[in-house]
């Protein structure tokens, strides 16, 4: 027994006493209605208090939070909105990709669907032809491409990755054109390659595909929509602005009827 006690005391003497563990307190998350709040971790040590907060890149829905906290007050001040519901906001984002050889290449269609699902975070639907066109060898209900409509948090997350990751990685990128507004506050931009998104592996890419991104807003004019997207970080070209688009009157069927035209001339 004495031998065991002596061996135990000699074993303990080789190791110093363990330092006291720093106490860690997790403060309850402060959730708000515009996005989840972050957790703050405090470690109290003898030297002082260390505060560790989440960085700006790790925040959930940071673009949506920035819109409600920073962009809305700036738009109200610039355009003199009397009601907060007049402030323009994002309505939806439609991403579509045309696949001409979808009828002959089913594997390519499935690969395009998987790539689009990885990029947008939502599985796309197949777009089909409404009318047959013999010149282009298109039949009715033939699959011509894929499209996905994003709303809510998924929409803000995709736009954030498009602005900060996709567009800057484009080859010879010098900014997007500010003249792609349709006159009703909606903006469209095209990408030649989907490989600019980091979700897609360069080794697993097959045939390079492009895609079109249509951003729909509630802004009544192009000027307000331009300011909204610019505050969100859309990299427009410097020294330019939206050009006023003059919309022509939509022609109806009787404008193309030759008999009606002949009677009006008489």
Backbone as numpy.savetxt, mean C-alpha at the origin, in Angstrom:
# Nx Ny Nz CAx CAy CAz Cx Cy Cz
29.44 -37.23 55.34 28.61 -36.03 55.34 29.48 -34.78 55.34
30.52 -34.80 56.13 31.44 -33.66 56.16 32.13 -33.48 54.83
32.41 -34.65 54.17 33.05 -34.58 52.85 32.14 -33.92 51.82
30.86 -34.23 51.87 29.91 -33.63 50.93 29.78 -32.13 51.16
29.72 -31.70 52.43 29.60 -30.27 52.72 30.82 -29.49 52.26
32.01 -30.08 52.44 33.23 -29.40 52.02 33.31 -29.27 50.51
32.88 -30.34 49.80 32.90 -30.28 48.33 31.89 -29.27 47.82
30.71 -29.20 48.46 29.70 -28.24 48.03 30.15 -26.81 48.26
30.81 -26.57 49.42 31.28 -25.22 49.70 32.38 -24.80 48.73
33.24 -25.75 48.38 34.30 -25.42 47.42 33.73 -25.17 46.03
32.66 -25.87 45.63 32.02 -25.67 44.32 31.35 -24.30 44.23
30.67 -23.89 45.31 29.99 -22.59 45.33 30.98 -21.44 45.34
32.15 -21.66 45.96 33.13 -20.58 46.05 33.71 -20.21 44.70
33.65 -21.13 43.73 34.19 -20.84 42.41 33.30 -19.86 41.64
32.03 -19.72 41.97 31.08 -18.88 41.24 30.63 -17.74 42.12
30.74 -16.50 41.61 30.28 -15.36 42.44 28.78 -15.33 42.52
28.31 -14.55 43.45 26.86 -14.43 43.62 26.25 -13.76 42.41
25.12 -14.28 41.98 24.45 -13.75 40.79 23.93 -12.35 41.08
24.07 -11.47 40.08 23.59 -10.10 40.24 22.07 -10.10 40.23
21.46 -9.19 40.95 19.99 -9.16 40.99 19.41 -8.84 39.62
18.32 -9.51 39.29 17.68 -9.35 37.98 16.95 -8.02 37.94
17.14 -7.32 36.83 16.46 -6.04 36.67 14.97 -6.26 36.55
14.22 -5.45 37.23 12.77 -5.56 37.18 12.25 -4.92 35.90
11.38 -5.59 35.20 10.82 -5.12 33.94 9.33 -4.91 34.12
8.88 -3.72 33.78 7.46 -3.39 33.90 6.90 -3.15 32.51
5.79 -3.79 32.21 5.09 -3.60 30.94 3.89 -2.71 31.19
3.94 -1.54 30.63 2.80 -0.65 30.79 1.67 -1.09 29.87
0.43 -0.97 30.28 -0.68 -1.43 29.44 -0.73 -0.63 28.15
-1.08 -1.29 27.03 -1.12 -0.60 25.75 -2.23 0.43 25.71
-1.88 1.57 25.13 -2.88 2.65 24.98 -3.48 2.55 23.60
-4.59 1.85 23.48 -5.22 1.67 22.19 -6.08 2.88 21.88
-6.07 3.27 20.63 -6.97 4.31 20.17 -7.75 3.80 18.98
-8.69 4.56 18.54 -9.58 4.10 17.48 -8.96 4.20 16.11
-7.82 4.89 15.98 -7.20 5.05 14.68 -6.06 4.07 14.48
-5.74 3.23 15.42 -4.65 2.29 15.27 -4.15 1.88 16.63
-3.50 0.71 16.67 -3.02 0.20 17.95 -1.86 1.01 18.48
-1.84 1.21 19.75 -0.73 1.90 20.38 0.40 0.93 20.66
1.57 1.45 20.98 2.72 0.60 21.21 2.92 0.31 22.67
3.68 -0.74 22.95 4.02 -1.10 24.32 5.35 -0.45 24.67
5.46 0.13 25.84 6.72 0.70 26.31 7.28 -0.20 27.41
8.54 -0.57 27.28 9.19 -1.47 28.22 10.19 -0.67 29.04
10.10 -0.76 30.38 10.99 -0.02 31.27 11.79 -1.02 32.09
13.10 -0.88 32.06 13.99 -1.73 32.85 14.68 -0.86 33.89
14.41 -1.11 35.13 14.97 -0.31 36.21 16.25 -0.99 36.70
17.34 -0.29 36.62 18.63 -0.79 37.10 19.19 0.20 38.11
20.35 -0.16 38.63 20.96 0.72 39.62 21.43 2.03 38.99
21.81 1.97 37.68 22.32 3.18 37.02 21.21 4.16 36.71
20.01 3.68 36.49 18.92 4.57 36.14 17.80 3.81 35.45
16.92 4.55 34.77 15.78 3.96 34.07 16.04 4.01 32.58
15.89 2.89 31.92 16.09 2.79 30.47 14.72 2.65 29.82
14.40 3.52 28.89 13.11 3.51 28.21 13.31 3.01 26.79
12.62 1.96 26.40 12.72 1.36 25.08 11.36 1.48 24.41
11.28 2.24 23.33 10.04 2.41 22.58 10.21 1.80 21.20
9.08 1.49 20.61 9.11 0.97 19.25 9.51 2.07 18.28
10.30 1.71 17.28 10.71 2.69 16.28 9.55 2.97 15.34
9.73 3.96 14.50 8.66 4.37 13.58 8.36 3.28 12.57
9.38 2.49 12.20 9.18 1.46 11.18 8.41 0.26 11.71
8.39 0.06 13.01 7.74 -1.11 13.59 6.29 -0.87 13.99
5.80 0.33 13.81 4.43 0.62 14.21 3.44 -0.02 13.25
2.34 -0.49 13.77 1.30 -1.09 12.96 0.45 0.03 12.35
0.24 -0.05 11.03 -0.57 0.95 10.32 -0.05 2.36 10.57
1.24 2.54 10.38 1.84 3.85 10.67 1.34 4.91 9.71
1.06 4.54 8.45 0.55 5.52 7.49 -0.86 5.97 7.87
-1.68 5.06 8.35 -3.03 5.41 8.77 -2.99 6.30 10.01
-2.11 5.97 10.95 -1.97 6.79 12.15 -1.46 8.18 11.80
-0.50 8.25 10.88 0.03 9.55 10.46 -1.02 10.38 9.75
-1.92 9.71 9.02 -2.98 10.45 8.33 -3.90 11.16 9.32
-4.35 10.46 10.35 -5.27 11.05 11.31 -4.59 12.07 12.21
-3.32 11.87 12.54 -2.66 12.74 13.50 -2.00 13.96 12.86
-1.48 13.83 11.63 -0.70 14.91 11.03 -1.33 15.47 9.76
-1.81 14.58 8.88 -2.24 15.02 7.55 -3.59 15.73 7.62
-4.52 15.20 8.40 -5.86 15.81 8.49 -5.79 17.26 8.98
-5.04 17.60 10.04 -4.96 19.02 10.44 -4.35 19.91 9.36
-3.37 19.42 8.62 -2.75 20.23 7.56 -3.72 20.49 6.43
-4.51 19.49 6.04 -5.47 19.67 4.96 -6.59 20.61 5.39
-7.05 20.51 6.64 -8.10 21.41 7.13 -7.62 22.86 7.14
-6.35 23.06 7.48 -5.82 24.42 7.54 -5.62 25.00 6.14
-5.18 24.16 5.18 -4.88 24.70 3.84 -6.13 24.96 3.03
-7.11 24.05 3.08 -8.30 24.19 2.24 -9.51 24.73 3.00
-9.33 25.07 4.27 -10.38 25.69 5.07 -11.66 24.84 5.13
-11.49 23.61 5.49 -12.64 22.73 5.65 -13.34 23.06 6.96
-14.67 23.13 6.92 -15.43 23.39 8.13 -15.84 22.12 8.85
-15.84 21.01 8.14 -16.24 19.73 8.71 -15.14 18.72 8.43
-14.88 17.86 9.40 -13.82 16.87 9.24 -14.15 15.86 8.15
-15.45 15.68 7.86 -15.84 14.73 6.82 -15.56 15.28 5.42
-15.24 16.57 5.30 -14.86 17.13 4.02 -13.41 16.85 3.66
-12.63 16.44 4.62 -11.21 16.18 4.37 -11.09 14.94 3.48
-10.36 15.03 2.37 -10.23 13.86 1.48 -9.46 12.73 2.15
-9.82 11.53 1.79 -9.18 10.34 2.33 -9.14 9.26 1.25
-8.42 8.19 1.54 -8.34 7.08 0.60 -9.62 6.27 0.66
-10.13 5.93 -0.51 -11.34 5.12 -0.59 -10.99 3.66 -0.84
-10.18 3.39 -1.85 -9.78 2.02 -2.16 -8.58 2.07 -3.09
-7.89 0.96 -3.23 -6.77 0.81 -4.15 -7.02 -0.47 -4.96
-7.02 -0.33 -6.28 -7.24 -1.46 -7.18 -5.93 -1.77 -7.88
-5.45 -2.99 -7.75 -4.22 -3.45 -8.38 -4.60 -4.52 -9.40
-4.22 -4.31 -10.65 -4.55 -5.27 -11.70 -3.33 -5.59 -12.53
-3.33 -6.78 -13.09 -2.21 -7.28 -13.89 -2.78 -8.06 -15.06
-2.40 -7.68 -16.26 -2.87 -8.37 -17.46 -1.99 -9.55 -17.80
-2.63 -10.67 -18.16 -1.92 -11.90 -18.53 -2.48 -12.36 -19.87
-1.74 -12.08 -20.94 -2.23 -12.39 -22.28 -2.27 -13.86 -22.59
-1.30 -14.63 -22.07 -1.23 -16.06 -22.38 -1.83 -16.91 -21.28
-2.86 -16.38 -20.60 -3.45 -17.13 -19.49 -4.18 -18.37 -19.97
-4.76 -18.32 -21.20 -5.51 -19.48 -21.71 -4.58 -20.64 -22.06
-3.36 -20.34 -22.51 -2.43 -21.41 -22.90 -1.48 -21.80 -21.78
-1.36 -20.98 -20.75 -0.39 -21.24 -19.70 -1.08 -21.15 -18.34
-1.59 -22.28 -17.86 -2.27 -22.29 -16.56 -1.29 -22.14 -15.40
-0.08 -22.68 -15.56 0.90 -22.56 -14.48 1.34 -21.10 -14.31
1.46 -20.40 -15.43 1.81 -18.99 -15.33 0.73 -18.17 -14.65
-0.53 -18.52 -14.88 -1.64 -17.83 -14.22 -1.62 -18.08 -12.72
-1.39 -19.33 -12.32 -1.32 -19.63 -10.89 -0.13 -18.94 -10.22
1.00 -18.85 -10.93 2.16 -18.17 -10.37 1.90 -16.67 -10.22
1.20 -16.08 -11.19 0.87 -14.65 -11.10 -0.08 -14.39 -9.94
-1.03 -15.30 -9.71 -1.97 -15.14 -8.59 -1.23 -15.21 -7.26
-0.30 -16.15 -7.14 0.46 -16.28 -5.89 1.34 -15.06 -5.65
1.96 -14.54 -6.72 2.81 -13.36 -6.56 1.98 -12.15 -6.15
0.82 -11.98 -6.76 -0.03 -10.85 -6.40 -0.54 -10.96 -4.97
-0.82 -12.19 -4.52 -1.27 -12.38 -3.15 -0.15 -12.05 -2.16
1.10 -12.36 -2.51 2.21 -12.02 -1.63 2.43 -10.51 -1.56
2.25 -9.83 -2.68 2.51 -8.39 -2.73 1.44 -7.62 -1.98
0.18 -7.94 -2.23 -0.92 -7.15 -1.69 -1.44 -7.67 -0.36
-1.18 -8.93 -0.03 -1.73 -9.49 1.19 -3.17 -9.93 1.06
-3.67 -10.03 -0.16 -5.06 -10.44 -0.39 -5.10 -11.20 -1.71
-5.85 -12.28 -1.75 -5.88 -13.11 -2.96 -6.69 -12.42 -4.05
-6.14 -12.30 -5.27 -6.85 -11.60 -6.34 -7.91 -12.48 -6.99
-8.73 -11.86 -7.82 -9.75 -12.55 -8.60 -9.36 -12.50 -10.07
-9.90 -13.42 -10.84 -9.61 -13.46 -12.28 -10.56 -12.53 -13.02
-10.00 -11.75 -13.94 -10.81 -10.87 -14.78 -11.01 -11.55 -16.13
-12.25 -11.58 -16.60 -12.59 -12.30 -17.82 -13.18 -11.35 -18.85
-13.10 -11.75 -20.11 -13.59 -10.94 -21.22 -15.11 -10.98 -21.25
-15.72 -9.81 -21.43 -17.18 -9.73 -21.52 -17.68 -10.04 -22.93
-16.92 -9.60 -23.93 -17.34 -9.80 -25.32 -16.21 -10.47 -26.10
-16.54 -11.30 -27.07 -15.49 -11.94 -27.89 -14.93 -10.97 -28.92
-13.63 -11.06 -29.17 -12.95 -10.25 -30.18 -12.13 -11.20 -31.03
-12.56 -11.42 -32.26 -11.91 -12.39 -33.13 -10.53 -11.92 -33.57
-10.33 -10.62 -33.68 -9.04 -10.11 -34.14 -7.92 -10.47 -33.17
-8.20 -10.43 -31.88 -7.20 -10.75 -30.87 -7.35 -12.16 -30.32
-8.19 -12.96 -30.97 -8.41 -14.35 -30.56 -8.88 -14.44 -29.11
-9.82 -13.57 -28.78 -10.37 -13.53 -27.43 -11.80 -14.05 -27.47
-12.09 -14.99 -26.61 -13.43 -15.55 -26.51 -14.15 -14.97 -25.30
-15.44 -15.17 -25.27 -16.22 -14.68 -24.14 -15.90 -15.50 -22.90
-15.80 -14.80 -21.76 -15.47 -15.40 -20.46 -14.07 -16.00 -20.43
-13.20 -15.53 -21.29 -11.82 -15.98 -21.26 -11.02 -15.15 -20.25
-10.18 -15.80 -19.46 -9.39 -15.11 -18.45 -8.29 -14.29 -19.11
-8.28 -13.00 -18.79 -7.30 -12.08 -19.39 -6.35 -11.50 -18.36
-6.66 -11.58 -17.10 -5.78 -11.01 -16.08 -6.32 -11.26 -14.69
-5.72 -10.57 -13.73 -6.13 -10.69 -12.34 -6.21 -9.28 -11.75
-7.02 -9.15 -10.72 -7.21 -7.84 -10.07 -7.54 -8.08 -8.60
-7.19 -7.10 -7.78 -7.48 -7.16 -6.35 -7.86 -5.76 -5.89
-8.87 -5.67 -5.04 -9.35 -4.41 -4.48 -9.04 -4.38 -3.00
-8.29 -3.37 -2.57 -7.83 -3.26 -1.19 -8.57 -2.14 -0.49
-8.98 -2.39 0.73 -9.63 -1.40 1.58 -9.15 -1.57 3.02
-9.34 -0.53 3.82 -9.04 -0.63 5.24 -7.54 -0.67 5.52
-7.16 -1.44 6.52 -5.77 -1.51 6.96 -4.87 -2.13 5.90
-5.38 -3.08 5.13 -4.58 -3.69 4.07 -4.23 -2.66 3.01
-5.14 -1.74 2.73 -4.90 -0.69 1.75 -3.77 0.24 2.21
-3.81 0.67 3.48 -2.77 1.55 3.99 -1.41 0.84 4.04
-1.42 -0.45 4.38 -0.16 -1.19 4.45 0.45 -1.35 3.06
-0.37 -1.61 2.05 0.16 -1.74 0.69 0.69 -0.42 0.17
-0.04 0.67 0.41 0.42 1.98 -0.06 1.72 2.39 0.63
1.86 2.04 1.89 3.10 2.34 2.62 4.28 1.61 1.98
4.10 0.34 1.65 5.19 -0.42 1.03 5.45 0.03 -0.40
4.40 0.47 -1.11 4.58 0.97 -2.47 5.40 2.26 -2.48
5.11 3.17 -1.56 5.78 4.47 -1.53 7.22 4.34 -1.04
7.45 3.53 0.00 8.75 3.50 0.65 9.66 2.37 0.19
9.09 1.34 -0.47 9.92 0.22 -0.90 9.84 -0.02 -2.41
8.63 -0.03 -2.95 8.46 -0.41 -4.36 8.98 0.64 -5.33
8.48 1.86 -5.22 8.86 2.91 -6.17 10.34 3.29 -6.08
10.94 3.45 -4.90 12.38 3.79 -4.87 13.28 2.71 -5.45
12.83 1.46 -5.49 13.66 0.39 -6.03 13.49 0.23 -7.53
12.66 1.06 -8.15 12.49 1.00 -9.58 13.75 1.51 -10.29
14.08 0.89 -11.39 15.29 1.26 -12.12 15.14 2.65 -12.74
16.17 3.48 -12.56 16.20 4.86 -13.07 14.97 5.64 -12.63
14.64 5.53 -11.36 13.45 6.20 -10.86 13.73 7.68 -10.61
12.91 8.54 -11.18 13.05 9.99 -11.01 11.76 10.63 -10.51
10.88 9.85 -9.94 9.61 10.36 -9.44 8.46 9.97 -10.35
7.28 9.95 -9.79 6.08 9.60 -10.56 5.48 10.87 -11.16
4.77 10.71 -12.24 4.19 11.85 -12.94 2.97 12.36 -12.18
2.86 13.67 -11.99 1.68 14.23 -11.32 0.51 14.46 -12.27
0.65 14.07 -13.53 -0.40 14.30 -14.52 -1.25 13.06 -14.76
-1.20 12.10 -13.87 -1.96 10.86 -14.05 -3.27 10.87 -13.27
-3.76 12.05 -12.90 -5.06 12.15 -12.26 -6.15 12.16 -13.33
-7.32 11.66 -12.97 -8.41 11.52 -13.94 -9.39 12.69 -13.91
-9.13 13.72 -13.11 -10.04 14.84 -13.01 -11.04 14.74 -11.89
-11.10 13.60 -11.22 -12.04 13.38 -10.12 -11.32 12.96 -8.84
-10.03 13.23 -8.75 -9.29 12.93 -7.53 -8.75 11.52 -7.45
-8.70 10.79 -8.55 -8.17 9.43 -8.56 -6.84 9.42 -9.31
-5.90 8.63 -8.82 -4.55 8.62 -9.38 -4.18 7.20 -9.79
-3.45 7.08 -10.91 -3.03 5.78 -11.43 -1.53 5.82 -11.70
-0.86 4.73 -11.37 0.57 4.60 -11.61 0.84 3.16 -12.03
1.78 3.00 -12.96 2.12 1.67 -13.46 3.54 1.27 -13.10
3.73 -0.02 -12.87 5.05 -0.58 -12.59 5.39 -1.59 -13.66
6.61 -1.51 -14.19 7.02 -2.43 -15.25 7.36 -3.81 -14.71
7.84 -3.87 -13.48 8.24 -5.15 -12.89 7.73 -5.23 -11.46
7.25 -6.42 -11.10 6.81 -6.66 -9.74 7.96 -7.03 -8.81
9.14 -7.23 -9.36 10.29 -7.65 -8.55 10.80 -6.55 -7.63
10.26 -5.33 -7.75 10.69 -4.24 -6.86 10.20 -4.45 -5.44
9.21 -5.31 -5.25 8.70 -5.59 -3.91 9.56 -6.67 -3.27
9.98 -6.49 -2.03 10.87 -7.47 -1.39 10.19 -8.79 -1.05
8.86 -8.85 -1.15 8.18 -10.12 -0.84 8.48 -11.20 -1.87
8.82 -10.81 -3.08 9.10 -11.77 -4.14 10.58 -12.08 -4.19
10.90 -13.36 -4.24 12.28 -13.80 -4.33 12.76 -13.67 -5.78
13.94 -13.12 -5.97 14.45 -12.91 -7.33 14.72 -14.24 -8.03
15.13 -15.26 -7.28 15.42 -16.56 -7.88 14.15 -17.28 -8.31
13.06 -17.04 -7.62 11.81 -17.74 -7.93 10.98 -17.06 -9.00
11.42 -15.88 -9.47 10.65 -15.16 -10.48 10.79 -15.83 -11.84
9.68 -15.89 -12.54 9.68 -16.44 -13.88 9.65 -15.33 -14.91
8.55 -15.25 -15.64 8.40 -14.20 -16.63 8.13 -12.87 -15.94
8.88 -11.81 -16.27 8.64 -10.51 -15.60 7.28 -9.95 -15.97
6.56 -9.48 -14.98 5.22 -8.93 -15.18 5.14 -7.54 -14.56
4.33 -6.72 -15.14 4.05 -5.41 -14.58 2.66 -5.38 -13.96
2.31 -4.24 -13.42 0.98 -4.11 -12.83 0.61 -2.63 -12.76
-0.68 -2.38 -12.69 -1.22 -1.03 -12.59 -1.86 -0.85 -11.22
-1.62 0.30 -10.62 -2.15 0.63 -9.30 -3.03 1.86 -9.45
-4.31 1.72 -9.12 -5.28 2.82 -9.20 -5.69 3.20 -7.78
-5.36 4.43 -7.38 -5.65 4.92 -6.04 -6.88 5.81 -6.11
-7.95 5.39 -5.48 -9.21 6.13 -5.49 -9.35 6.90 -4.18
-9.60 8.21 -4.28 -9.76 9.05 -3.10 -11.14 9.72 -3.14
-11.50 10.33 -2.03 -12.77 11.06 -1.94 -12.60 12.54 -2.27
-11.43 12.94 -2.76 -11.19 14.35 -3.08 -12.00 14.76 -4.30
-12.67 15.91 -4.27 -13.46 16.33 -5.43 -12.61 16.87 -6.58
-11.41 17.34 -6.30 -10.55 17.91 -7.34 -9.19 17.22 -7.30
-8.45 17.39 -8.42 -7.12 16.80 -8.51 -6.13 17.51 -7.59
-6.33 18.80 -7.35 -5.42 19.54 -6.50 -5.45 19.02 -5.07
-6.63 18.73 -4.56 -6.75 18.22 -3.20 -6.21 16.80 -3.11
-6.46 15.99 -4.14 -5.92 14.63 -4.14 -4.40 14.64 -4.25
-3.86 15.56 -5.03 -2.40 15.68 -5.16 -1.78 16.04 -3.81
-2.39 16.98 -3.09 -1.87 17.37 -1.79 -1.96 16.22 -0.79
-3.04 15.45 -0.84 -3.21 14.31 0.06 -2.11 13.27 -0.15
-1.88 12.90 -1.41 -0.87 11.88 -1.70 0.54 12.41 -1.44
0.75 13.70 -1.69 2.07 14.27 -1.43 2.39 14.26 0.06
1.42 14.55 0.90 1.64 14.51 2.34 1.85 13.08 2.83
1.26 12.11 2.15 1.47 10.71 2.52 2.85 10.20 2.11
3.53 10.96 1.24 4.89 10.57 0.85 5.02 10.12 -0.59
4.01 10.30 -1.42 4.12 9.90 -2.82 5.20 10.74 -3.50
6.22 10.09 -4.09 7.35 10.84 -4.65 7.04 11.44 -6.02
6.33 12.55 -6.04 6.06 13.24 -7.30 7.33 13.94 -7.79
7.39 14.17 -9.08 8.53 14.87 -9.66 8.54 16.32 -9.20
9.72 16.83 -8.97 9.86 18.20 -8.46 9.58 19.20 -9.58
9.04 20.35 -9.16 8.79 21.42 -10.11 7.60 21.21 -11.01
6.67 20.36 -10.62 5.49 20.10 -11.44 4.29 19.88 -10.54
3.12 19.98 -11.13 1.89 19.80 -10.39 0.82 19.21 -11.27
-0.33 18.93 -10.73 -1.39 18.32 -11.54 -1.93 19.31 -12.58
-2.15 18.79 -13.78 -2.69 19.59 -14.88 -4.19 19.41 -14.92
-4.92 20.50 -15.08 -6.38 20.43 -15.14 -6.82 19.64 -16.37
-7.61 18.63 -16.15 -8.07 17.77 -17.24 -9.46 18.22 -17.66
-9.62 18.49 -18.95 -10.91 18.91 -19.49 -11.63 17.66 -19.98
-12.73 17.34 -19.34 -13.48 16.15 -19.67 -14.49 16.45 -20.77
-14.42 15.64 -21.83 -15.37 15.80 -22.92 -16.69 15.11 -22.57
-17.73 15.57 -23.20 -19.04 14.98 -22.97 -19.10 13.58 -23.57
-19.62 12.65 -22.79 -19.68 11.27 -23.25 -20.75 11.13 -24.33
-20.34 10.56 -25.46 -21.25 10.38 -26.58 -22.18 9.21 -26.34
-23.42 9.34 -26.79 -24.40 8.28 -26.64 -24.61 7.58 -27.98
-25.48 6.61 -27.97 -25.64 5.77 -29.16 -26.21 6.55 -30.34
-27.08 7.55 -30.10 -27.69 8.26 -31.21 -26.70 9.18 -31.93
-25.54 9.46 -31.28 -24.52 10.25 -31.96 -23.85 9.47 -33.06
-23.85 8.16 -32.98 -23.21 7.33 -33.98 -24.20 6.79 -35.02
-25.47 7.13 -34.92 -26.48 6.66 -35.86 -26.47 7.58 -37.08
-26.19 7.02 -38.24 -26.10 7.81 -39.48 -27.46 8.34 -39.91
-28.52 7.61 -39.64 -29.85 8.06 -40.04 -30.25 9.30 -39.25
-29.94 9.31 -37.96 -30.27 10.47 -37.14 -29.49 11.70 -37.59
-28.22 11.50 -37.98 -27.41 12.60 -38.46 -27.97 13.16 -39.77
-28.42 12.27 -40.65 -28.95 12.72 -41.94 -30.24 13.54 -41.75
-31.09 13.12 -40.81 -32.32 13.87 -40.56 -32.02 15.25 -39.96
-31.00 15.31 -39.08 -30.68 16.59 -38.47 -30.10 17.56 -39.48
-29.39 17.05 -40.49 -28.84 17.94 -41.52 -29.94 18.52 -42.41
-31.00 17.75 -42.67 -32.09 18.23 -43.49 -32.88 19.30 -42.77
